Amino acid sequence: MDDLDLDGLICAIVDLVEGRDPRLWKPWWRQHGEAAKALLPRMQYLRLRFEHVNGAAEVLRARGVSFEWSTHAAEVARLARYDESVTDEDGRLLPSFRARAYGGALAALDRGDPKAARAQLRTFVQREVELETLAGGRALGELVMDLEAEAETHGPVALRILAGVLAELPPGEWIDPALDHLEEALRGCEPWVRRLEGLGLYVSRVTFFSPSGWVVGTPARVDDALWMLDDCVYVHPSVEGWTLRLTVHGGPHWLSQATDANLESRVLDAMRADRRNPGPEWRLAAHDE
């Protein structure tokens, strides 16, 4: 048991929630669980024991203790949802579990095969999620959280794959919260989005040409009720890095490739280009592109 008084325990809870304690739930609870049982009222102790870091936040609120919820706390909460049998002593997912998680999608990502990961994730969602129900929407929201955490290992590729899978599902209020969370998660993983927004440009996810696509443009007010985008460029990930698309209504579609390193400058150049003939770095899109 910790040699802690109640104030010390509360400080330890705040450190976990605010991310100063880098551990996950299992090692934190091994150290502090007995102190929590001895020092907290029974209902607060049970909330902490069974609701983990979410319960920790409720304990702090009940005691009037202010705190800032951290990204680390979100990761602790995500991993604490898993049964102890599939996590190691530090609370991280066992490799054997990752190998079969989400129909094998994580294992496919681990071996660098995003095409297989998408196929396996699509199959998993179709088999395991109750589509067009609130319960199914909540399950997809949890899936967004799980794959958001993969950004540390795989960058945004897991979320891009998930965006492609969710774009194939029936639309509606049941899935809207998961899609909103996914867009925010993708924004956090795609730093170029925030930088272009910092230049005053409008950047939003669209699925016209790709389930993981974006549109970038200069917002222009038509009247109080209507906005339009000037000089817009469509951007979506590709095997080579990024594909940029220019078009005018009823006119040809032009495609060009960009990399992570030059994406922002290529987008800005594209916004100034002649859309009927943007230059030698562009090619006409085929009918099925």
BELSUL-V203651 format. One record per residue. RES is the residue in one letter. SS is DSSP state (hx for helix, st for strand, lp for the rest). Layout:
res: (RES	RES)
ss: (SS	SS)
This chain:
res: (M	D	D	L	D	L	D	G	L	I	C	A	I	V	D	L	V	E	G	R	D	P	R	L	W	K	P	W	W	R	Q	H	G	E	A	A	K	A	L	L	P	R	M	Q	Y	L	R	L	R	F	E	H	V	N	G	A	A	E	V	L	R	A	R	G	V	S	F	E	W	S	T	H	A	A	E	V	A	R	L	A	R	Y	D	E	S	V	T	D	E	D	G	R	L	L	P	S	F	R	A	R	A	Y	G	G	A	L	A	A	L	D	R	G	D	P	K	A	A	R	A	Q	L	R	T	F	V	Q	R	E	V	E	L	E	T	L	A	G	G	R	A	L	G	E	L	V	M	D	L	E	A	E	A	E	T	H	G	P	V	A	L	R	I	L	A	G	V	L	A	E	L	P	P	G	E	W	I	D	P	A	L	D	H	L	E	E	A	L	R	G	C	E	P	W	V	R	R	L	E	G	L	G	L	Y	V	S	R	V	T	F	F	S	P	S	G	W	V	V	G	T	P	A	R	V	D	D	A	L	W	M	L	D	D	C	V	Y	V	H	P	S	V	E	G	W	T	L	R	L	T	V	H	G	G	P	H	W	L	S	Q	A	T	D	A	N	L	E	S	R	V	L	D	A	M	R	A	D	R	R	N	P	G	P	E	W	R	L	A	A	H	D	E)
ss: (lp	lp	lp	lp	lp	hx	hx	hx	hx	hx	hx	hx	hx	hx	hx	hx	hx	hx	lp	lp	lp	lp	lp	lp	hx	hx	hx	hx	hx	hx	hx	hx	hx	hx	hx	hx	hx	hx	hx	lp	lp	hx	hx	hx	hx	hx	hx	hx	hx	hx	hx	hx	hx	hx	hx	hx	hx	hx	hx	hx	hx	hx	lp	lp	lp	lp	lp	lp	lp	lp	hx	hx	hx	hx	hx	hx	hx	hx	hx	hx	lp	lp	lp	hx	hx	hx	st	lp	lp	lp	lp	lp	st	lp	hx	hx	hx	hx	hx	hx	hx	hx	hx	hx	hx	hx	hx	hx	hx	hx	lp	lp	lp	hx	hx	hx	hx	hx	hx	hx	hx	hx	hx	hx	hx	hx	hx	hx	lp	lp	lp	lp	lp	hx	hx	hx	hx	hx	hx	hx	hx	hx	hx	hx	hx	hx	hx	hx	lp	lp	hx	hx	hx	hx	lp	lp	hx	hx	hx	hx	hx	hx	hx	hx	hx	hx	hx	lp	lp	lp	lp	lp	hx	hx	hx	hx	hx	hx	hx	hx	hx	hx	hx	hx	hx	hx	hx	hx	hx	lp	hx	hx	hx	hx	hx	hx	hx	hx	lp	lp	lp	st	st	st	st	st	lp	lp	lp	lp	lp	lp	st	st	st	st	st	st	st	st	st	st	st	lp	lp	st	st	st	st	st	st	st	st	st	st	st	st	st	lp	lp	st	st	st	st	st	st	st	lp	lp	lp	lp	lp	st	st	st	st	st	st	lp	lp	lp	lp	hx	hx	hx	hx	hx	hx	hx	hx	hx	hx	lp	lp	lp	lp	lp	lp	lp	lp	lp	lp	st	st	lp	lp	lp	lp	lp)
